[in-house]
């Protein structure tokens, strides 16, 4: 595959491969609580037949990114994804009133920075 791409100029890839140099021993770490001060990024790839993907990333002080949450699913409507995302990132119950749902739920995770 590399010879085809780099020597012959043919856009070829091994089927199903996304990251050629992925090494689980290097790129996977044990879960840990993400510090509040780390910058957050959310990436979204909309899909229905092909997967809808939401990835939540946190960036440490040295610029390393950590994937800490992911939704990867096919065959589901956008409003159902939105409902799940809101459940993951908000506190739906007002303080002291566990029997009621807030009209405007508060975000319980640091929000990603605004896009310029």
C-alpha positions as CSV (number, residue, x, y, z in Angstrom):
1,X,0.0,0.0,0.0
2,X,2.8,2.5,0.9
3,X,4.6,1.7,-2.4
4,X,1.5,2.4,-4.4
5,X,0.9,5.7,-2.6
6,X,4.3,7.1,-2.1
7,X,6.2,5.7,-5.2
8,X,3.5,5.2,-7.8
9,X,1.2,8.1,-6.8
10,X,-1.9,5.9,-6.6
11,X,-4.4,6.7,-3.9
12,X,-4.6,3.3,-2.3
13,X,-5.4,2.2,1.3
14,X,-5.8,-1.0,3.2
15,X,-9.5,-1.6,3.6
16,X,-10.9,-0.5,7.0
17,X,-7.7,1.3,8.1
18,X,-8.0,4.8,9.4
19,X,-4.8,5.4,11.3
20,X,-1.8,3.6,9.8
21,X,0.5,4.2,12.8
22,X,-2.0,3.5,15.6
23,X,-0.4,1.6,18.4
24,X,-2.6,0.7,21.4
25,X,0.3,0.7,23.7
26,X,1.1,4.3,22.8
27,X,-2.3,5.8,22.0
28,X,-4.6,4.3,24.7
29,X,-4.4,5.4,28.3
30,X,-6.4,4.3,31.4
31,X,-9.5,6.5,32.2
32,X,-8.9,9.4,34.5
33,X,-10.9,12.4,35.6
34,X,-10.4,15.2,33.0
35,X,-9.2,18.4,34.8
36,X,-11.8,21.3,34.6
37,X,-9.2,23.7,33.2
38,X,-8.5,21.7,30.1
39,X,-9.8,23.1,26.8
40,X,-12.6,21.0,25.3
41,X,-13.5,20.3,21.7
42,X,-16.5,18.5,20.2
43,X,-16.3,17.1,16.7
44,X,-19.5,16.0,14.9
45,X,-19.9,14.0,11.7
46,X,-23.6,13.8,10.7
47,X,-24.9,10.6,9.3
48,X,-27.8,8.2,9.2
49,X,-26.9,5.3,6.9
50,X,-23.2,6.1,7.5
51,X,-22.5,6.6,11.2
52,X,-23.3,9.8,13.1
53,X,-20.2,10.5,15.3
54,X,-19.8,12.9,18.2
55,X,-16.4,12.9,19.8
56,X,-15.5,14.9,22.9
57,X,-11.9,15.8,23.3
58,X,-9.9,17.5,26.1
59,X,-6.5,19.2,25.5
60,X,-3.9,19.2,28.2
61,X,-1.3,22.0,28.9
62,X,1.2,20.3,26.5
63,X,-1.2,20.2,23.6
64,X,-2.1,16.5,23.8
65,X,-5.7,15.6,23.0
66,X,-7.6,13.0,24.9
67,X,-10.9,11.4,23.6
68,X,-13.0,11.1,26.7
69,X,-16.5,10.5,25.2
70,X,-17.8,9.2,21.9
71,X,-21.2,8.5,20.3
72,X,-20.9,6.3,17.1
73,X,-24.3,5.2,15.7
74,X,-26.2,4.6,12.5
75,X,-29.9,4.6,11.8
76,X,-31.0,7.2,14.3
77,X,-32.6,10.6,13.8
78,X,-30.7,13.8,14.6
79,X,-33.2,14.8,17.3
80,X,-32.6,11.5,19.1
81,X,-28.8,12.2,19.0
82,X,-29.4,15.7,20.3
83,X,-31.5,14.3,23.2
84,X,-28.7,11.9,24.2
85,X,-26.0,14.6,24.0
86,X,-28.1,16.9,26.3
87,X,-28.5,14.0,28.7
88,X,-24.7,13.5,28.8
89,X,-23.7,17.1,29.3
90,X,-26.5,18.7,31.4
91,X,-28.0,18.5,34.8
92,X,-31.7,18.3,34.0
93,X,-33.0,18.6,37.5
94,X,-33.1,22.0,39.3
95,X,-31.3,22.2,42.6
96,X,-33.5,20.9,45.4
97,X,-36.3,19.8,43.1
98,X,-35.5,16.3,41.8
99,X,-39.2,15.9,40.8
100,X,-39.0,18.6,38.1
101,X,-37.1,19.0,34.9
102,X,-35.4,22.3,34.2
103,X,-36.6,24.2,31.1
104,X,-33.0,25.4,30.6
105,X,-30.7,22.7,31.8
106,X,-27.3,23.8,33.0
107,X,-24.1,22.4,31.4
108,X,-22.2,20.3,33.9
109,X,-19.1,20.0,31.8
110,X,-16.8,22.8,30.6
111,X,-18.1,24.0,27.2
112,X,-15.9,23.9,24.1
113,X,-14.6,27.4,23.1
114,X,-16.7,29.2,20.5
115,X,-15.7,28.8,16.9
116,X,-14.5,32.0,15.3
